[in-house]
Amino acid sequence: MSAPRRLRITVDTNVVPVEPVLHAARGLQVDVVITTVTAREMGSKWEPELSMLRVIPETWVMGESPLGVAALGSTSDAQLFEKTLTAISNGSFPQPGDRGRLTAGQQRQLRDAMIFCTHVRERRDIFITNDVTAFGDEATVQRRRFDEMATTRIMTLTEFERFCAARRPQGWP
């Protein structure tokens, strides 16, 4: 019998510090990462909370991504990014070419989309976020929009804790 495949998890900025994620996943094979967007939002990838995590490069977005920390995306990455912005904003996000003056809320939506799309580009399994406004709660229409866009699972930390508890090997507390 082969060992279970390691779950590839990306955490959103609002789930840092990640100790609750690591505690929930005890006894399971996991690989937990953040994106360069989260590292920038936290101040630096060298922050103590982030030092134990691998940082994956965000998909480059003109006017947002610093040079040297982003990966060039494909056409399908760009299409997913636009679909994600539409889903997060309920269709109200400014169209390409009209994004020179984003509000603080739109800037957060843009970064939410960048983190999610980086997660998908890297073919990771579970995206943990507590941002239910952007990504919905389990079984909501908003969450189903994302389920239809990409083959990944979005979970809040509470959902992830339940998910792990159901899969934890017997004998683990």
N, C-alpha and C positions, 0 to 999 in steps of 0.2 A: 504494500500500500504506500502510495507516495505522500509526501508531506503536503499540507495545505499550502496553496499559493499565497505569497505575501500580499496583503492588501495595500494598495498604493493610495495614500490619503493626502489630500491637500487641505490645509486649514486656512480659513479666511482671517483677515485681520481681527475681526471681532471675537475670535476664538483664542487669541493669544492673551495670556500665557497658556501654553499647551499642556500643562500638567494634568488637567482633567481628561484630556484626550488620551494621554499616555496611561493614566490610571484606568480608564475604561477599557483600553486595549490590552491590559496585562494578560498574559497567557496566550495572546494571538500574535501571529507573524504580521507586523505592520511596518511600513515605510512612510513616515510622516514628513512632509515638506511644506514650505511656504514659497511664495513667489517674491520676486524683487519688488513688486508693488507693495506688498506687506512690509518688507524690510524698509522701504522708503517711508511708508506711513508710520512705522514704529521709530524712525529716526536713523537707524543703521542696522545692517545685518549683523553687526557685532554686539547689539544689545544683549544683555545676559539671557533674556527669555528666548532669544533666537539662536544663541550660539550652538545649541545642540542639534539644530535642524539644518538640513540641506536647503539651499535657496535656489529655486529654478528660475531661469530668465523669463521675464514677461514677454508676450508677443508685442512687438514694437507698434506703438501708436504715435503718429506724428504729433508733435506739440505736447506730448505727455511723457514719453519714455526718454530717460537720459541716454545719451550715446554710450555704448559700451556695456550696457546691462540688459539689453533686450535682444530677442531672437526675431529674425525676419519671418513673417508668417506667409502662408500660401493663400491662394484665392479662396479656398474653402474656409480657412481661418478668418479671413476678412468677412465672408458671408455669415459665418457663425457669430462674429462680433456684432454685426449689424442686427441680426435676429435677436441676440442677447440684449442689446440696448433697447430694442423695441419691446421685448418682453418685460424687462426690468422697469421701464418707464410707462408701460401701457400705451406705447405708440407716441408718446409726447416728446421723445428726445430729438433735439435738432438734427437735421439731415447733414450728411457729409458736405463740407463746404460752408456750413453755417454754424460752426462750432467754435468760433474764435472767442466768444465771451460766455462761457458756461457759468451758471450759478454754482454755488457751493454744493447744492443738492445734485445738480447734474454732474459735477466733478466726481462726487461719490459714486454715482451710477456708472460713470465711465470706468472708474477704477474697479468697481464690482464686476463689470463685464470683462475687464482685462484679466482679473484673477481667475474668473470662471473659465474664460477661453484658454488661458494658459494651462489650466488643469485639464481641459479637454484635449488640447494640442498634445500634451504629454501622455495621453491615454491612461490617466489615473482613474482609480475606481470610485472613490468616495470624496466628495467635496463637503466639508463640514463648515457650516455658516449659521450664525444665529440671526442673520438678516432676513426675517420672514417677510418684510415689506418687499424686498427685491426678489427673493427666491421662493417665497411661499412656505407655508407649513405643510406637513404631510397631508396628502389627500385633498389639497386645494387645487383650484383651477390654475393658479399661478405656478405651482410645483409641476403640474402636468404639462404645462407649456415647455418647461425645461426637459422633462422626461422625453418629450417628442423631438427635441432638438439634438440631443446628444446621448450616447450610450454611457452614462455615468449615473451615479446616485448622489443626490443632494440630501444632506441630513443636518438637522440642528444637533447641537451637542447632546441634548436629551435623547433624541432619536438614535444617535450613535451609541450612547450608553446602553440603551435597550438592545440594539443590534449586537453589540459585543457580548452583553450578558447572555444572550441566547446562543452564542457560538463559543463561549469560553469553555475550555476543557474542564471536565469534572475535577473537583478538588481544589480549584482556584477560588479564592475568596471573592 
